[in-house]
Amino acid sequence: MEKINKSEELMETISTMDSEHSVRQFFIPGKGIFTVVLQEEDHLSISSEVKVNPELKRMINESREEYNQGKGMSTAELLKSLSPKDFAE
């Protein structure tokens, strides 16, 4: 799993995502493990993607379980929780 230490590394990770590599999981020290899913408007449905990618199915199920346990946060909450200190070396 990729470890992100700087905001530039986070942006690089996101910028390399495309339809072939649409799911990334990484660790930010002091915050935890994150899963990012690239969603494109003209992309296949999630159900068809899950059929092709069993790892995606596992990650979605894991994410749903954690959300039901109250472990989830919105993107806005995530962004508010991050500061430059989180990316300090």
C-alpha positions in Angstrom: 0.0 0.0 0.0 1.3 3.4 -0.9 2.2 5.8 1.9 1.5 9.5 1.2 3.7 12.0 3.1 3.1 15.2 1.1 0.2 16.9 -0.6 2.1 16.8 -3.8 2.3 13.0 -3.5 -1.5 12.8 -3.0 -2.1 15.0 -6.1 0.3 12.8 -8.1 -1.5 9.7 -7.0 -4.9 11.1 -8.0 -3.6 12.5 -11.3 -2.4 9.1 -12.4 -5.8 7.5 -12.1 -7.7 6.6 -15.2 -10.4 4.2 -16.4 -7.9 1.3 -16.2 -6.7 2.3 -12.8 -9.8 3.8 -11.2 -9.3 2.6 -7.6 -6.4 3.6 -5.3 -5.8 2.8 -1.7 -3.2 4.6 0.3 -2.1 5.5 3.8 -1.7 9.0 5.3 0.2 8.8 8.6 -1.9 10.2 11.4 -5.1 9.9 9.5 -5.4 6.3 8.2 -6.1 4.3 5.1 -8.1 5.8 2.3 -9.7 4.4 -0.8 -10.3 6.7 -3.8 -12.6 5.6 -6.7 -12.5 7.6 -9.9 -15.9 7.9 -11.4 -16.4 9.0 -15.0 -19.7 10.0 -16.5 -19.4 7.7 -19.5 -18.0 4.8 -17.4 -19.5 1.4 -17.0 -22.0 0.9 -14.2 -20.6 0.0 -10.8 -22.2 -3.5 -10.9 -20.4 -4.3 -14.2 -17.1 -3.0 -12.9 -17.5 -5.2 -9.8 -18.1 -8.3 -12.0 -14.8 -7.6 -13.8 -12.8 -6.6 -10.7 -13.3 -8.8 -7.6 -10.9 -6.5 -5.6 -13.3 -3.6 -6.2 -16.2 -5.7 -4.9 -14.2 -6.4 -1.7 -13.3 -2.8 -1.2 -16.9 -1.6 -1.7 -18.2 -4.2 0.7 -15.5 -3.2 3.2 -16.3 0.5 2.8 -20.1 -0.1 3.2 -19.5 -2.1 6.4 -17.3 0.6 7.9 -19.9 3.3 6.9 -22.6 1.3 8.7 -20.3 1.1 11.8 -20.1 4.9 11.7 -16.5 5.0 10.6 -17.1 7.0 7.4 -16.7 10.6 6.7 -17.7 12.9 3.8 -15.1 14.4 1.5 -15.8 17.8 3.1 -15.0 16.3 6.5 -11.8 14.7 5.2 -10.6 18.0 3.6 -11.4 19.9 6.8 -9.4 17.4 8.9 -6.2 17.7 6.8 -3.6 20.3 7.4 -0.1 20.9 6.1 1.3 19.2 9.2 -0.3 15.9 8.0 2.1 16.0 5.1 5.3 17.1 7.0 8.3 14.9 6.6 
